[in-house]
């Protein structure tokens, strides 16, 4: 057997292929399982509305990747766009596998091949969630009390997390928490602490992502017959609230089921119950499709980037 063939079947590659196949299987199962319930809803939406909604999801997912990339760079591991996209998007497919640690484990292993220490990958990964949660709650706070009113009162308790998250995301608090966690795990401290600039940059990308998700849902809502500024504001707030609630339910893969309930409640002022359910399920399916598209595009881009020879420097 040739050396190249041997490299193709190393245990490490087999494990990664198995992870990818399992994640893709769960992702495909998620889409297939929802199709019968959303086929009628999709039939009511035009192709431009669906295409625009998917493009908005791809933009939102890219903003999420850039948020994670900004954190990683601030902690000392800048990555090329193509490499960062592959690690982030392929790793994120793990969220469709029941359990919460598959994405971070995948990102740690793929990042290590690019010279990113595992503790640094883990730190960047876990920091994305409180940033997403704080920014998402802020979006919900700005939009839903004004436009949704009593329909989302039952979720008001989530807003109690906002001041705690804002205080906890101060760079001094974050660095102290990361240092304590690494000491408890008997790992060396991070070489570079998180800075305010890195935190604000990542927060900016998070807000950009919420805006894109709002466009995604607003296009679906518009396709179902409701347009206007109020519908867009409710769409942005509904998606943010749904994500924040789904994040709290770790036993549901990618927040399945939980997010739809919150989204239907937030859209109640502009859509009747049945139509709101259709919008929520269509949104879930488009986002799932976006995950798969991003992973495929990122993997192809990373392979092309590796195939391009680096020009030699003239000494």
Backbone torsions as a table, in degrees:
resi	resn	phi	psi	omega
1	UNK	NA	135.0	-177.1
2	UNK	-71.7	154.7	178.2
3	UNK	-58.1	-37.4	-179.4
4	UNK	-64.7	-38.1	178.8
5	UNK	-66.5	-37.1	178.4
6	UNK	-62.4	-40.1	-179.6
7	UNK	-65.1	-28.7	-177.1
8	UNK	-71.9	-20.2	-175.3
9	UNK	-119.7	29.2	176.3
10	UNK	-64.8	150.3	179.0
11	UNK	-54.6	-37.1	-179.1
12	UNK	-61.9	-43.2	179.5
13	UNK	-69.0	-35.9	178.3
14	UNK	-63.5	-40.4	178.4
15	UNK	-63.5	-41.6	-179.4
16	UNK	-67.7	-39.1	177.9
17	UNK	-64.8	-41.2	178.8
18	UNK	-62.9	-42.3	177.6
19	UNK	-60.0	-46.1	-178.0
20	UNK	-63.2	-42.7	-179.6
21	UNK	-64.8	-42.6	179.6
22	UNK	-65.2	-45.4	-179.5
23	UNK	-63.0	-44.4	178.4
24	UNK	-64.2	-36.5	178.4
25	UNK	-62.5	-46.5	178.1
26	UNK	-65.5	-38.9	178.5
27	UNK	-63.3	-44.8	178.5
28	UNK	-65.2	-38.0	178.3
29	UNK	-64.0	-39.0	177.4
30	UNK	-60.5	-45.7	-179.4
31	UNK	-67.0	-46.2	-178.4
32	UNK	-63.9	-38.9	-179.0
33	UNK	-66.3	-25.0	-179.3
34	UNK	-93.2	-16.1	-169.2
35	UNK	-60.3	-42.9	-177.2
36	UNK	-62.3	-29.0	-178.7
37	UNK	-84.4	-20.5	-175.9
38	UNK	-111.0	-4.8	-177.4
39	UNK	-58.1	-41.9	179.9
40	UNK	-66.3	-38.4	178.4
41	UNK	-65.3	-43.0	177.8
42	UNK	-62.7	-32.7	179.2
43	UNK	-64.3	-24.9	179.1
44	UNK	-83.5	-11.9	-176.9
45	UNK	-100.8	140.6	178.0
46	UNK	-77.7	159.6	177.9
47	UNK	-63.0	-39.3	175.6
48	UNK	-60.5	-38.1	178.8
49	UNK	-65.6	-44.3	179.2
50	UNK	-66.1	-43.9	179.7
51	UNK	-63.4	-43.3	178.3
52	UNK	-64.8	-37.8	178.0
53	UNK	-63.7	-41.8	178.6
54	UNK	-66.0	-41.8	178.0
55	UNK	-60.7	-40.8	178.2
56	UNK	-63.8	-38.6	177.0
57	UNK	-64.0	-42.6	178.3
58	UNK	-61.4	-38.5	176.9
59	UNK	-65.4	-41.3	179.3
60	UNK	-65.2	-42.7	178.7
61	UNK	-65.2	-38.1	176.8
62	UNK	-64.3	-39.8	176.0
63	UNK	-61.5	-38.4	176.6
64	UNK	-63.5	-41.0	177.4
65	UNK	-63.7	-42.0	-179.6
66	UNK	-67.7	-30.6	173.9
67	UNK	-62.9	-48.6	178.7
68	UNK	-63.6	-41.2	179.6
69	UNK	-63.2	-38.7	178.5
70	UNK	-64.9	-40.1	177.3
71	UNK	-64.4	-44.1	-178.8
72	UNK	-63.9	-41.4	178.7
73	UNK	-65.2	-39.9	180.0
74	UNK	-65.9	-30.2	178.7
75	UNK	-83.5	-5.0	173.6
76	UNK	117.0	8.3	-178.8
77	UNK	-130.5	75.4	176.1
78	UNK	-68.5	138.6	179.5
79	UNK	-123.7	149.0	171.5
80	UNK	-61.7	153.7	-177.8
81	UNK	-55.0	-48.2	-176.4
82	UNK	-63.2	-42.8	180.0
83	UNK	-66.4	-44.3	179.5
84	UNK	-61.9	-40.6	-179.5
85	UNK	-62.8	-43.2	-179.5
86	UNK	-63.5	-49.3	-178.6
87	UNK	-60.4	-45.0	-175.5
88	UNK	-70.5	-52.3	-172.3
89	UNK	-72.7	-40.2	177.0
90	UNK	-67.1	-41.6	177.9
91	UNK	-62.0	-37.6	-177.4
92	UNK	-66.9	-18.2	175.6
93	UNK	-61.4	-22.0	179.2
94	UNK	-63.4	-16.6	-179.5
95	UNK	-68.8	-16.4	177.8
96	UNK	-82.7	-11.2	175.3
97	UNK	-87.0	130.7	-179.9
98	UNK	-52.9	134.4	-174.1
99	UNK	115.0	166.1	-172.3
100	UNK	-112.4	-9.6	-171.1
101	UNK	-99.1	-8.4	-176.2
102	UNK	-60.5	-43.1	-179.9
103	UNK	-61.8	-44.2	-177.4
104	UNK	-69.5	-36.8	177.9
105	UNK	-63.5	-42.3	179.6
106	UNK	-65.6	-43.5	-179.7
107	UNK	-66.1	-36.7	178.4
108	UNK	-63.3	-43.2	-177.8
109	UNK	-70.8	-44.0	179.4
110	UNK	-69.8	-36.6	177.8
111	UNK	-65.2	-33.6	-179.6
112	UNK	-60.9	-35.6	178.0
113	UNK	-64.5	-20.8	-180.0
114	UNK	-101.5	11.5	177.0
115	UNK	87.2	12.6	179.3
116	UNK	-92.1	120.0	178.0
117	UNK	-60.8	144.1	-177.2
118	UNK	-57.8	-44.0	178.7
119	UNK	-60.1	-34.4	179.5
120	UNK	-69.4	-41.6	176.3
121	UNK	-60.9	-44.5	-179.3
122	UNK	-64.0	-40.9	-179.8
123	UNK	-62.7	-45.7	179.7
124	UNK	-63.7	-41.3	-179.9
125	UNK	-61.3	-51.4	-175.2
126	UNK	-71.4	-23.7	176.6
127	UNK	-72.7	-26.2	-179.3
128	UNK	-62.8	-32.2	-174.3
129	UNK	-71.9	-48.5	175.4
130	UNK	-63.6	-30.4	177.0
131	UNK	-68.6	-45.7	175.9
132	UNK	-59.7	-44.5	-176.3
133	UNK	-65.4	-46.4	-179.5
134	UNK	-64.1	-46.4	-179.1
135	UNK	-67.4	-38.3	178.6
136	UNK	-65.7	-41.4	177.1
137	UNK	-64.2	-35.9	177.9
138	UNK	-65.8	-41.9	176.3
139	UNK	-60.9	-44.1	178.9
140	UNK	-64.0	-39.7	-179.5
141	UNK	-64.4	-38.5	-177.6
142	UNK	-72.8	-32.8	-171.6
143	UNK	-100.9	-46.2	-167.0
144	UNK	-74.8	-42.7	-179.9
145	UNK	-58.0	-33.7	-178.3
146	UNK	-77.7	-43.1	-170.3
147	UNK	-102.6	-24.2	-177.2
148	UNK	-101.4	-30.5	176.5
149	UNK	63.3	-132.5	-172.7
150	UNK	-68.1	-16.6	-175.1
151	UNK	-65.4	-20.4	-178.8
152	UNK	-117.5	14.8	-178.2
153	UNK	-58.1	-35.5	-176.8
154	UNK	-63.6	-17.5	-179.2
155	UNK	-102.3	10.7	-176.8
156	UNK	-62.8	-26.0	-179.3
157	UNK	-60.2	-25.6	179.1
158	UNK	-61.2	-31.2	-177.0
159	UNK	-67.9	-18.0	176.3
160	UNK	-64.5	-20.9	179.4
161	UNK	-76.4	-20.5	-171.3
162	UNK	-61.8	-51.9	179.5
163	UNK	-64.0	-32.8	177.8
164	UNK	-65.2	-43.4	179.9
165	UNK	-65.9	-43.3	-179.1
166	UNK	-61.9	-43.7	178.6
167	UNK	-66.8	-40.0	-177.9
168	UNK	-71.2	-18.8	-179.7
169	UNK	-90.3	5.5	172.9
170	UNK	-61.9	135.1	-176.5
171	UNK	-51.6	-37.8	179.5
172	UNK	-64.1	-41.4	179.1
173	UNK	-67.6	-44.0	-180.0
174	UNK	-60.8	-47.7	-177.6
175	UNK	-65.6	-36.6	177.1
176	UNK	-65.8	-41.3	179.8
177	UNK	-67.0	-41.9	178.3
178	UNK	-64.1	-41.5	178.9
179	UNK	-62.8	-42.5	178.8
180	UNK	-64.2	-44.5	179.7
181	UNK	-60.6	-42.3	-179.9
182	UNK	-68.1	-35.4	177.3
183	UNK	-65.8	-42.1	179.1
184	UNK	-63.7	-32.8	178.0
185	UNK	-86.4	1.3	-179.7
186	UNK	58.5	43.9	176.3
187	UNK	-112.0	153.0	177.4
188	UNK	-66.5	152.0	-179.8
189	UNK	-67.2	160.4	176.2
190	UNK	-64.6	140.5	-177.5
191	UNK	-67.8	-33.0	-179.3
192	UNK	-129.3	132.3	178.6
193	UNK	-77.9	160.8	174.2
194	UNK	-70.3	136.9	179.7
195	UNK	-106.5	164.2	177.5
196	UNK	-62.7	-38.2	179.6
197	UNK	-62.5	-44.6	178.9
198	UNK	-62.4	-39.5	179.7
199	UNK	-66.2	-44.8	-179.2
200	UNK	-67.3	-36.8	176.9
201	UNK	-62.4	-45.9	179.5
202	UNK	-65.3	-37.9	177.7
203	UNK	-64.0	-37.8	177.1
204	UNK	-60.6	-42.5	177.4
205	UNK	-66.5	-34.1	178.0
206	UNK	-63.3	-45.1	179.0
207	UNK	-65.0	-36.5	175.5
208	UNK	-61.8	-39.4	177.7
209	UNK	-64.0	-42.1	178.2
210	UNK	-63.4	-38.9	178.1
211	UNK	-61.6	-42.6	179.7
212	UNK	-66.7	-39.2	176.5
213	UNK	-63.7	-36.0	176.3
214	UNK	-62.8	-40.9	176.7
215	UNK	-62.7	-43.3	179.3
216	UNK	-55.8	-49.6	-177.9
217	UNK	-73.2	-35.3	179.6
218	UNK	-62.5	-35.8	178.1
219	UNK	-66.5	-36.9	176.4
220	UNK	-67.9	-45.3	179.3
221	UNK	-61.8	-41.0	178.1
222	UNK	-63.9	-39.5	178.1
223	UNK	-64.3	-23.4	178.1
224	UNK	-91.8	4.1	170.3
225	UNK	113.5	3.5	-177.5
226	UNK	-124.0	122.8	179.4
227	UNK	-126.3	178.8	176.3
228	UNK	110.4	169.6	-177.3
229	UNK	-63.3	-38.5	179.6
230	UNK	-64.1	-40.8	179.3
231	UNK	-63.6	-39.5	178.8
232	UNK	-66.7	-44.2	179.8
233	UNK	-61.5	-42.8	178.1
234	UNK	-65.2	-36.6	179.3
235	UNK	-63.9	-45.1	179.2
236	UNK	-63.4	-46.4	-179.8
237	UNK	-67.5	-38.3	-179.3
238	UNK	-63.5	-44.2	-179.4
239	UNK	-66.5	-42.2	-179.7
240	UNK	-63.6	-45.5	178.7
241	UNK	-61.7	-43.8	-178.7
242	UNK	-61.6	-43.6	179.4
243	UNK	-63.9	-45.6	-177.5
244	UNK	-61.8	-39.9	178.3
245	UNK	-69.9	-42.4	179.5
246	UNK	-63.1	-32.1	179.2
247	UNK	-61.7	-33.3	-177.4
248	UNK	-72.5	-17.5	-177.4
249	UNK	-104.7	84.9	-172.5
250	UNK	-73.3	-16.8	-178.1
251	UNK	-78.0	-13.4	178.6
252	UNK	-95.9	118.0	-179.8
253	UNK	-55.6	120.9	179.7
254	UNK	56.4	28.9	177.1
255	UNK	71.6	22.6	-174.3
256	UNK	-56.9	132.5	177.1
257	UNK	87.3	-47.4	-176.7
258	UNK	-66.9	-44.0	-177.8
259	UNK	-63.3	-38.6	-177.1
260	UNK	-62.7	-38.7	-179.6
261	UNK	-61.7	-46.4	-180.0
262	UNK	-66.7	-38.4	-178.9
263	UNK	-66.0	-40.2	178.1
264	UNK	-62.1	-42.7	179.8
265	UNK	-63.2	-41.9	-177.8
266	UNK	-70.5	-29.1	-179.8
267	UNK	-88.6	-2.0	-176.0
268	UNK	-56.1	-33.8	-179.8
269	UNK	-65.3	-20.1	-177.4
270	UNK	-119.1	-15.4	-179.5
271	UNK	-130.0	141.7	173.6
272	UNK	-69.7	166.0	-172.8
273	UNK	-54.8	-47.9	-178.5
274	UNK	-63.8	-42.8	-179.8
275	UNK	-69.2	-36.6	177.9
276	UNK	-64.0	-37.8	176.7
277	UNK	-63.7	-42.2	177.4
278	UNK	-59.5	-44.9	-180.0
279	UNK	-61.6	-43.6	-178.6
280	UNK	-64.7	-42.6	-179.1
281	UNK	-70.3	-38.7	176.3
282	UNK	-63.2	-40.5	177.9
283	UNK	-60.4	-45.9	179.5
284	UNK	-58.4	-43.7	-177.0
285	UNK	-68.1	-41.7	179.5
286	UNK	-64.9	-40.5	178.8
287	UNK	-65.6	-41.6	177.6
288	UNK	-61.8	-42.9	176.7
289	UNK	-62.0	-39.0	178.3
290	UNK	-61.4	-39.9	177.3
291	UNK	-58.8	-45.6	-178.7
292	UNK	-67.2	-41.9	179.2
293	UNK	-63.5	-44.7	-179.7
294	UNK	-62.6	-42.3	179.2
295	UNK	-62.9	-42.5	-179.8
296	UNK	-66.1	-45.9	-179.6
297	UNK	-65.1	-40.6	-179.1
298	UNK	-65.7	-41.9	178.5
299	UNK	-63.4	-42.4	178.7
300	UNK	-65.8	-41.5	179.9
301	UNK	-64.7	-39.4	179.8
302	UNK	-66.5	-37.7	178.0
303	UNK	-66.0	-41.1	178.1
304	UNK	-65.0	-38.7	-179.9
305	UNK	-64.6	-38.1	178.8
306	UNK	-70.5	-28.4	-177.5
307	UNK	-75.8	-18.2	-179.3
308	UNK	-80.8	119.6	-178.8
309	UNK	-67.5	142.9	177.3
310	UNK	-81.5	122.0	-178.3
311	UNK	-63.0	140.6	-179.2
312	UNK	-72.4	143.3	178.8
313	UNK	-83.2	139.7	175.3
314	UNK	-83.2	116.0	179.5
315	UNK	-81.2	NA	NA
